[in-house]
Amino acid sequence: MSPELISRATDGIVEDLRAWRSRPLDAVYPILYLDALFVSVRDGGQVAKRPFYLALGVQSDGTRDVLGFWASSSEGAKFWLSVLSDLKNRGVQDVLFVCADGVTGLKQAIEAAFPEAVHQTCVVHLIRSALRFVSYKDRKVVTAALREVYAAESEEAADENAL
């Protein structure tokens, strides 16, 4: 594909994208997932990894809705606070649980925007953090054991699986 074709295609959807990014949102989301996805972006002839912030809301009926995505030059709690403020400005009044990684200051940003929300560290991020302390040759065994714990139907079953 030529750069001109990509530019024309992009120009054709810019207005729709702006309307989608500023659409009103539901007042309450029981669960809000936050994460940054690092994407290779060409900038001035050079390729660099840039974070794209994603917010996914789970509605009361269980359906999921991509609430928005934002681009930045680096990941940090300050930018997450601006994301959460944008969600509030678009109509979100309450979030029960926020599932996200452990970026320094993110918990404070969540508390500032949604003081009653419970911050839960994402299980995937917890497992990745735990695996940093496991030798490479033991990772398959440890991840299999962790899967038994996290896939358990109850806390009692998880305790039993852990033993």
N, C-alpha and C positions, 0 to 999 in steps of 0.2 A: 504494500500500500504506500502511496505517495504521501508526503507530509501535507500536501494541499488537500487530499481527500480526507485525511484525519481532521484537519482544521475545519473543513466544511461540515463534516459530520458533527464535530463538537459544537460549532456555532449553531447548528440546527436544534440542539437539545438544551442549550444554556438556559433559555427562559423557562422551559419545563423543569429543569433542575432547580432553579432559583425558587419557583413556586412550590416545589416539593419540599425544599429545605426550610421554607417559612410557613408551611401549613400548620394549622392549629392541631394540637395533640390532645389526647384524653387527659382528664384531670387526675386520674389515679392509675398507676402501674404497680401491681403487686411486686414484680421483679424487674429490675433494670440491670442489664449486663453492660459493662464498660470495658473496652480494651482498645489498645492501639495496635494496628497492623502496619508493619514496616514494609514499604513498597519501594522498589527501585524506580527512581524518577530521573528523567533527563532534564538537566538544568544548565543551559548555556553550553551545551556540548559535552558536559560531564554527567556521569550517572552517579547518583547518591541515594542512599536509603533515607526515606522520610517517613515519619509516622502519620498515619491516617487514623484519627480517633473515631471509634464506632460506638454508637449507643443503640442497644436493642432492648425494647420494652416488651414485657409479657403482659397482655391485657387480661382482664378479669375472667374472660372466657377461655383463656389458655392460648389464644393465638398470639403470634409474635409479630412485632412491627419494628422495622428499622426506623428509628426516630431521626437519625441523621448521621452524617460523617463530616469530619472537619480535617483539614490538613494543617500541619505545623512543621517547623524546622526541627523540633525536639520534643520528647515526651516529658511532661512534668505536671505536678499538681496544680500549678497556676493556670495552665491551659485547660485542665480538666474542670476547674472551677468556672471558667468561661463557658465550657460546654454545658455544664449543669445549669448555669444561669440562662443560657439560651433555651434550654428545655423548659425552665420555669416561665420565661417570657412567652413561650409558645403555648402555655396553658397547663403544664404539669404542676399540680399542687402538692401531690403526695406520692411517695415511693415507699414501699414497705421494706424490701430487701434490695441492696445493691451488691451485685457479684462482680468483683474486679480483682486486679492484681494488687500487689503490695507496693506500688510506687510511693516513695516517701512523700508525705503530705496529702495523699489522696483521701485518706480517712477524714482529715480536717476539712478538705474541700467538700466532701459529702455532707459532713455535719453542718457546714455553713449553708449549704443549699437546701438540704432536707434533714433537719435536725432529728427527726423521729426515725429515720431510716436505719436499718441494721446493715452494717458493712460485713459481707462474707467474702473471704478470700476464695477465689476460684479454685476448684479442686485441681484443675490442670496445672495452675501455677504452683499450688502447694506440692504436687508431685514433682514438678520440675525442680523446685527448690530443694526438696528432700534428696533428689537424685544427684545433686551436686556433691553430696558427701559419700556417694556410693561408687566404688571402683567400676570401671566400664564392664569388666567381665561378670560382675554380679548384678548388673542392671535388669536383665531379663527376669531373674528370680525375684528380685525386690518388686518390680512393677507387677508381676503376677500376684504376689502376695498383697500388694496395695489394692489391686483391682478387686480382690475378694472382700476387702474391708469397705471400699467405697461403693461397691455394687450391692452390698447387703441391704436387705429389706427393712431392717430395724437396727437400732443402736446395740441391742442385745446380740443380734446375729453378727454384727460387725465385731463386737468384743470377742465372740466365740471364734470367728474367722481369724482374728488377729492372733489368737492363742495357737 
